[in-house]
Every structure is written in C-alpha cells, then in structure tokens.
Amino acid sequence: MPYLEDGTWKPPKYSLGWGLCLWIEEWCVHGPGDVQGEPVHLLTPDENGWRDVEFARFIVDAYEIDRTGKRVVNQAFLSRPKGRAKSELAGFIGCGEALGPVRFDYWDDDGNPVGKPVKVAYLRIMATEENQAGNVYDVIRHNFEHGPLSEVPGIDAGLTRIILPDGGEITPSTATAASKDGGKETWVCYDETHLWTTPELKRTYNTVRRNLVKRKAAEPWSLETSTMYAPGERSVAETTHEYFRQVSEGLIKDQGVLMDHREGPWVNINDDKELKEALTYVYGSFAKVMDLDRIVQEIRNPATDEEDARRYFLNQVVAGSDQWMDLSAWKARRDDDDPIMPRDQIAIGFDGSIRDDSTALVGCRLRDGKLFLIGIWEKPEGAEQADGWEVDVLEVDAVMADACKTYRVEWVYADPMFWQDIVGRWAAEFGEKKVFEFWTNKETRMAQALERFHTATVTGQLLHDGNGTIGRHVMNARKRIARSGVLIRKETPRSKKKIDACVAAVLAYEARGDAIADGRLKKRRARVHGF
C-alpha cells in the first residue's frame, strides 16, 4: 500500500478510481464555502491549469482492484492538515458510492476495468456532533439538492437522510452505538477521527465497522478523515495510525489498509521562510488556493499553542507532556548515507521478555553511535494468536550468534530478567569480557544511561538508520520521575504500545560508551595510494 509521507506514488495496476474521478468531475460540484457550486477538478485542469492531483491519487489508490475485479482496500485513512478539504473529498466519494461506477463490472477491449453502481447502496456518514449532520453529509446533500445529481429521477434529499432511486439510503449519524447495530452499510465515512476520544464514540466506531462484513457482494469499505491526533488521547485516529504502523512493519497481516498521511517537515515555526515552505509542502496541490499568510498569522497569534499549531496546520504528531523523547529530535538523527556494514565494530543492547512484552536486540556502531535493529520479537495482534504465545528463545539465541559472526561485537549489555541462563551462556560463548549483565530495574544506573541517550539524541551525538520499530518504541516511552532521575515506562502497565526496543537501544548506546572508554575502538586506517 502506498504511504505518501515521502511524496512518492506508485499507481496500482488496476483501479476503478480513474473512472470515478471523471464521474465526480461530471456530476459533482463544490459544497458550501467560497467555491460553492463550482466544478471539481481532479484529472482535468481548470482554466488556470490547476487540478487536485493529490486527491485524485488517493481516489485511484482507494479503488484499487485485483485481477478478478475484487476490491483491495477495506479501510482507508486520509490524514491532512486543517482546511485541506478532506471532508469535501469524502463527500464526493460518498456521491460516487451512492450512484457512481464504483464496483467492478467487466474488462473493456483494452483490458481496463469498467465499473457499475452498488446495488441498493446504504451509506452512513458518521460525525461527532449531536443533532448535526457533519461536513461530509453537507457536501453530499448540497450535491443532491443543487448540483447535477439533483436532476436524477427518484432522489429524495433531506436534512436527516437521502433516499436513493433503488431504495438505498444515505444517513448521517452520531454517537449512540446501540442504534447502529444490525445495519447493512456498503460504505461508511468517519469524519475527523482525531476527535473520537470518548468510550461511546469508540463503541460506535467498532459497531459500525463490524456491520461492514455483512454484504459480501457489495464489497463494503470505510473511509476515515482526520487531522493529526494528540498522542495519548487514544482517539480512533491514533489507534488507526498504530494499526498501520504494525502492518507496515510486518507485525500483523495487511487486511486491506490504505494509509494516506502527509505531514510537514520539522521546522522552526518562528522562521517565516521555513514555515511557509513547510505549509506549502503539507497542503500539497491545495497550497495555491490556501491563504498561507493568514495561516502564518494564526500560528503567530499568542493565543495559539505551538503544539496545536503543529498538529492542525503541519499535521505533525506532537509529544505529550509526559513523552520522553521529542519526535523532531529523533527524526533529526536519521542518517541514510553511511549504512551499517559487516565487520563494523558494534555494541549490542538486549531487553527480553517471555510472553507479553517484546524482546529486542539493537546494535550501535562504535565509530559514530549509529543505532540499528538486529532482531525484534513482538506478540502478534489478532484473535488468531494463541494465548500461550512465547518468544522463541532458540531463534533469539540464533540471531545473537549470527550478529556476533557478522559484526565485530565489542560489548554487550543484556538485561538478564527472565534470561539469566541465556545471558550467562552468551558470556561463556562470546566472551566474559564482552557480554555483561545490565539490570534495568537498578534505577540509578538506568536513569544515568537514559540521560546520556537522551542528551546524545538532542545534541546530535547519536544517529540511527530510520528503523520504524526502534522509532515507534522510543516514541511510546513515557517519563517516570524517580529519586534517581528520569526513568521510562509504558503508557499504562497493560498498554500494547511497547518500549522494549527503546530500552535495548539505550543499553546498546551505553555499551558503546563503555567499549570506547575501555579502548576497544579501532581507528580505520586511511589508504595511501602509490605504495
């Protein structure tokens, strides 16, 4: 699945999205706002040559099909900054799901897929506001009351529902989960899911999501739209982001997830030039029609909190008050130019569990402090997992042995909790002067190691290769204040957001420091040509 954070795009081989984009241009108009009633431009440029390429790409991705014509995407997530017209796009897609060519019909003579409408389409538009339809439904209703779709016979559009010609229906809904059970939705839109934080809204989300498995022939799917969430609120948007991270890292099987997230680069928001460039990037195709100067003024307003400005206008994840590591500092330490190579001198950190938490081996190159993942064992998600899941100890042992063969391992710090026999055997096999126990529950020593790691990250003494698992575990870590200093913990004791790779990274960096202090760093000799 494409992930657009890096600005790249590889179109799917087969998609009904191309035809839907043209259908939207023919049948839909912009909803309430400055351009109300004006035509939509996705593939076809307007008189100034502008078209919303970014949203056209999303539609093409969302309507990918396989060679049999079956939908590939079951759940799509569109993450963009405030004001990017996410809800309007969802409204256009909703119009298409009601009457457009959105399900496979046949292959034309050129081998391209041709679509047909959903039979008896039932659309549910979910919003958080009580007694209010929400922005997505407003766009759909405007099109069925005032746009070209208002001329379609058999349409009955109103404030609380739209009846379709074949008996289908478009219904706006709010939060009471029980009233949604038993539905037969063919498409659901959850709008602004970063606001879906209450237990009732989460129950509603789960209830409606379960309804989507009932109509096999209609191939139901859902779309979430959101601006960046506030970490720690456990909103639906945060949960969806976490789910996608696990899919992208191969921790759980992809169930047809499309994550389209775009965020601005981390810049000094007090620098006008940097801020404008970041806003231009994050608003993408829409930047030309946005008043970026006004957004800069809003960000500069003393009443605007910097964290809110970054979340709403740059679409960035901003650390909560108890988050241990700042995301911008961690991202700034990524280095792609000098990869870890066999025979490099390294130190290793090990943090192990047996059942519930993760087990991780992290390496740190001696000469520059660059971190990389050697191995990670995480309890799989999903109902299919066995309650008795345990880390494969033999596999961990084999990966450790392979690392010692591949690299010149100078120092290992291993937390021996639950693993004392294995750690003892590593010391005997790989050298008692190389493998050492490091009890992470010894608060004073651990607080000092954490402080050195944090300082090295902020000041640029530490590097990493961009590994997503290490980064995720580092960003999951929360501060715990103790007498000995700042320690780290999980969000909650039973949280599924693990930090074990973060602990292993801290031990690896600490091991690197002690290896260098012990004189084990070998300077690379420069080659002298001509001798």
Secondary structure in CASP SS format (residue, H / E / C, confidence):
PFRMAT SS
TARGET T0000
AUTHOR 0000-0000-0000
METHOD secondary structure of the structure
MODEL  1
M C 1.00
P C 1.00
Y C 1.00
L H 1.00
E H 1.00
D H 1.00
G C 1.00
T C 1.00
W C 1.00
K C 1.00
P C 1.00
P C 1.00
K C 1.00
Y C 1.00
S E 1.00
L C 1.00
G H 1.00
W H 1.00
G H 1.00
L H 1.00
C H 1.00
L H 1.00
W H 1.00
I H 1.00
E H 1.00
E H 1.00
W H 1.00
C C 1.00
V E 1.00
H C 1.00
G C 1.00
P C 1.00
G C 1.00
D C 1.00
V C 1.00
Q C 1.00
G C 1.00
E C 1.00
P E 1.00
V C 1.00
H C 1.00
L C 1.00
L C 1.00
T C 1.00
P C 1.00
D C 1.00
E C 1.00
N C 1.00
G C 1.00
W C 1.00
R C 1.00
D C 1.00
V H 1.00
E H 1.00
F H 1.00
A H 1.00
R H 1.00
F H 1.00
I H 1.00
V H 1.00
D H 1.00
A H 1.00
Y C 1.00
E E 1.00
I E 1.00
D C 1.00
R C 1.00
T C 1.00
G C 1.00
K C 1.00
R E 1.00
V C 1.00
V C 1.00
N C 1.00
Q E 1.00
A E 1.00
F E 1.00
L E 1.00
S E 1.00
R C 1.00
P C 1.00
K C 1.00
G C 1.00
R C 1.00
A C 1.00
K H 1.00
S H 1.00
E H 1.00
L H 1.00
A H 1.00
G H 1.00
F H 1.00
I H 1.00
G H 1.00
C H 1.00
G H 1.00
E H 1.00
A H 1.00
L H 1.00
G C 1.00
P C 1.00
V C 1.00
R E 1.00
F E 1.00
D E 1.00
Y E 1.00
W E 1.00
D C 1.00
D C 1.00
D C 1.00
G C 1.00
N C 1.00
P E 1.00
V E 1.00
G E 1.00
K E 1.00
P C 1.00
V C 1.00
K C 1.00
V C 1.00
A C 1.00
Y E 1.00
L E 1.00
R E 1.00
I E 1.00
M E 1.00
A C 1.00
T C 1.00
E C 1.00
E C 1.00
N C 1.00
Q C 1.00
A C 1.00
G C 1.00
N H 1.00
V H 1.00
Y H 1.00
D H 1.00
V H 1.00
I H 1.00
R H 1.00
H H 1.00
N H 1.00
F H 1.00
E H 1.00
H H 1.00
G C 1.00
P H 1.00
L H 1.00
S H 1.00
E H 1.00
V C 1.00
P C 1.00
G C 1.00
I C 1.00
D E 1.00
A E 1.00
G C 1.00
L C 1.00
T C 1.00
R C 1.00
I E 1.00
I E 1.00
L C 1.00
P C 1.00
D C 1.00
G C 1.00
G C 1.00
E E 1.00
I E 1.00
T E 1.00
P E 1.00
S E 1.00
T C 1.00
A C 1.00
T C 1.00
A H 1.00
A H 1.00
S H 1.00
K H 1.00
D C 1.00
G C 1.00
G C 1.00
K C 1.00
E C 1.00
T C 1.00
W E 1.00
V E 1.00
C E 1.00
Y E 1.00
D E 1.00
E C 1.00
T H 1.00
H H 1.00
L H 1.00
W C 1.00
T C 1.00
T C 1.00
P H 1.00
E H 1.00
L H 1.00
K H 1.00
R H 1.00
T H 1.00
Y H 1.00
N H 1.00
T H 1.00
V H 1.00
R H 1.00
R H 1.00
N H 1.00
L C 1.00
V C 1.00
K C 1.00
R C 1.00
K C 1.00
A C 1.00
A C 1.00
E C 1.00
P C 1.00
W E 1.00
S E 1.00
L E 1.00
E E 1.00
T E 1.00
S E 1.00
T C 1.00
M C 1.00
Y C 1.00
A C 1.00
P C 1.00
G C 1.00
E C 1.00
R C 1.00
S C 1.00
V H 1.00
A H 1.00
E H 1.00
T H 1.00
T H 1.00
H H 1.00
E H 1.00
Y H 1.00
F H 1.00
R H 1.00
Q H 1.00
V H 1.00
S H 1.00
E C 1.00
G C 1.00
L C 1.00
I C 1.00
K C 1.00
D C 1.00
Q C 1.00
G C 1.00
V E 1.00
L E 1.00
M E 1.00
D E 1.00
H E 1.00
R C 1.00
E C 1.00
G C 1.00
P C 1.00
W C 1.00
V C 1.00
N C 1.00
I C 1.00
N C 1.00
D C 1.00
D H 1.00
K H 1.00
E H 1.00
L H 1.00
K H 1.00
E H 1.00
A H 1.00
L H 1.00
T H 1.00
Y H 1.00
V H 1.00
Y H 1.00
G H 1.00
S H 1.00
F H 1.00
A H 1.00
K H 1.00
V H 1.00
M C 1.00
D C 1.00
L H 1.00
D H 1.00
R H 1.00
I H 1.00
V H 1.00
Q H 1.00
E H 1.00
I H 1.00
R H 1.00
N C 1.00
P C 1.00
A C 1.00
T C 1.00
D C 1.00
E H 1.00
E H 1.00
D H 1.00
A H 1.00
R H 1.00
R H 1.00
Y H 1.00
F H 1.00
L C 1.00
N C 1.00
Q C 1.00
V C 1.00
V C 1.00
A C 1.00
G C 1.00
S C 1.00
D C 1.00
Q E 1.00
W C 1.00
M C 1.00
D C 1.00
L H 1.00
S H 1.00
A H 1.00
W H 1.00
K H 1.00
A H 1.00
R C 1.00
R E 1.00
D C 1.00
D C 1.00
D C 1.00
D C 1.00
P C 1.00
I C 1.00
M C 1.00
P C 1.00
R C 1.00
D C 1.00
Q E 1.00
I E 1.00
A E 1.00
I E 1.00
G E 1.00
F E 1.00
D E 1.00
G C 1.00
S C 1.00
I C 1.00
R C 1.00
D C 1.00
D C 1.00
S C 1.00
T E 1.00
A E 1.00
L E 1.00
V E 1.00
G E 1.00
C E 1.00
R E 1.00
L C 1.00
R C 1.00
D C 1.00
G C 1.00
K E 1.00
L E 1.00
F E 1.00
L E 1.00
I E 1.00
G E 1.00
I E 1.00
W E 1.00
E C 1.00
K C 1.00
P C 1.00
E C 1.00
G C 1.00
A C 1.00
E C 1.00
Q C 1.00
A C 1.00
D C 1.00
G C 1.00
W C 1.00
E C 1.00
V C 1.00
D C 1.00
V H 1.00
L H 1.00
E H 1.00
V H 1.00
D H 1.00
A H 1.00
V H 1.00
M H 1.00
A H 1.00
D H 1.00
A H 1.00
C H 1.00
K H 1.00
T H 1.00
Y C 1.00
R E 1.00
V E 1.00
E E 1.00
W E 1.00
V E 1.00
Y E 1.00
A E 1.00
D C 1.00
P C 1.00
M C 1.00
F C 1.00
W C 1.00
Q H 1.00
D H 1.00
I H 1.00
V H 1.00
G H 1.00
R H 1.00
W H 1.00
A H 1.00
A H 1.00
E H 1.00
F H 1.00
G C 1.00
E C 1.00
K C 1.00
K C 1.00
V E 1.00
F E 1.00
E E 1.00
F C 1.00
W C 1.00
T C 1.00
N C 1.00
K C 1.00
E H 1.00
T H 1.00
R H 1.00
M H 1.00
A H 1.00
Q H 1.00
A H 1.00
L H 1.00
E H 1.00
R H 1.00
F H 1.00
H H 1.00
T H 1.00
A H 1.00
T H 1.00
V H 1.00
T H 1.00
G C 1.00
Q C 1.00
L C 1.00
L E 1.00
H E 1.00
D C 1.00
G C 1.00
N C 1.00
G H 1.00
T H 1.00
I H 1.00
G H 1.00
R H 1.00
H H 1.00
V H 1.00
M H 1.00
N H 1.00
A C 1.00
R E 1.00
K E 1.00
R E 1.00
I E 1.00
A E 1.00
R C 1.00
S C 1.00
G E 1.00
V E 1.00
L E 1.00
I E 1.00
R E 1.00
K C 1.00
E C 1.00
T C 1.00
P C 1.00
R C 1.00
S C 1.00
K C 1.00
K C 1.00
K C 1.00
I C 1.00
D H 1.00
A H 1.00
C H 1.00
V H 1.00
A H 1.00
A H 1.00
V H 1.00
L H 1.00
A H 1.00
Y H 1.00
E H 1.00
A H 1.00
R H 1.00
G H 1.00
D H 1.00
A H 1.00
I H 1.00
A H 1.00
D C 1.00
G C 1.00
R C 1.00
L C 1.00
K C 1.00
K C 1.00
R C 1.00
R C 1.00
A C 1.00
R C 1.00
V C 1.00
H C 1.00
G C 1.00
F C 1.00
END
